[in-house]
Amino acid sequence: MRRLAVVLIAGTTLVAGCSTGNNTGDDLQIADTVTAATPADSPSPAKDPAGTVLPLSQNATAIAVDTAQHTAAVAVDNPPALRLYDLTSIDAPPKTIDLPGRVDNLSTTGDIVLAPVRTANQLLRITLPTGAVDKITLPGGPVAANTKGNQTLVALHDTKSVAVMTGDKTDRTITGLASADQALPVDDGKAVVLDRLRTAVFDLDPAAGTVGAGLRAGDGATNAVTDKYGRVLVTDSRGGELLVYKPDTLVELQRYPVAGAPYGIAYDPQRDLAWITLTAVNQVVAYDVAGGEPVERHRVPSVRQPNSVAVDPSTGRVLVASADGAGVQVINP
């Protein structure tokens, strides 16, 4: 039986034990009916966005930066497409690639952009700078994909599982989750899965095909990234916190208050900065996460509804994409 473990920072105690008050038999679920957290609705901006804003008539659903090809990829909806911006000439019109459905998560590896399309049961591999698209059929509703080495982990929403892939081949599919929303490879061949429905994180062993220990992640975990220390950084949108976990043994290392409904998150390994969007207040904030406690380094006004953020580690440039048609914000800290 998996047990609930919560680390309370700043001199409080570690509590371990089964949760109560539910009839589900799931120690990590605290209510009979659960709903995944979503970004807060943004108000009208009180200040102009910092930096430069590139116009975008559509709502952005995801953003990622490919440092190898100096390209920013922005997924949009209605109709679904991918906009590719040249970071060496950011004001130039972007290249457009039509998509077979909505994309809610983008990642990059080398000169490849990974774009999972849940409704089409496809994982798209888009080669930069040409924009050539390789479509891989992947049943189960892929929603997020991340690569480390020659292995790609794909979170499958509809089947509540994670596909472990080498190249175009699925080696195995790992089940046993209430919801699979992100699968993040970490060091030593291990991985962590973010389960938004139970607002929890789980250890994953891709080679063995097993799910390990689970830990509650705040009151409404929404997005996660890994850092260069092999930790996992998670935004808790309901609880207003930045959570930091050590995988494999799955220990909560840090729990830091972040007001304003933190949602999107990106990590700059060159500067040890975690950039977090605050959708309730139209801001983006950067925390230095190298030490034992996050330290705020930057806080700037953003475009309205800043659901997505990406960073170019080679320059420190930050890009924030609006889910309300307010464009793509480019910040040079």
Helices and strands as residue ranges (DSSP letters): E 4-7, E 14-17, E 52-54, E 60-66, E 71-76, E 81-86, G 87-89, E 95-98, E 107-109, E 112-117, E 122-127, E 132-137, E 142-148, E 151-156, E 161-166, E 169-174, E 182-185, G 187-189, E 191-195, E 200-205, E 210-216, E 221-226, E 232-236, E 241-246, E 251-257, E 262-268, E 273-278, E 283-288, E 295-301, E 308-312, E 317-321, E 328-331
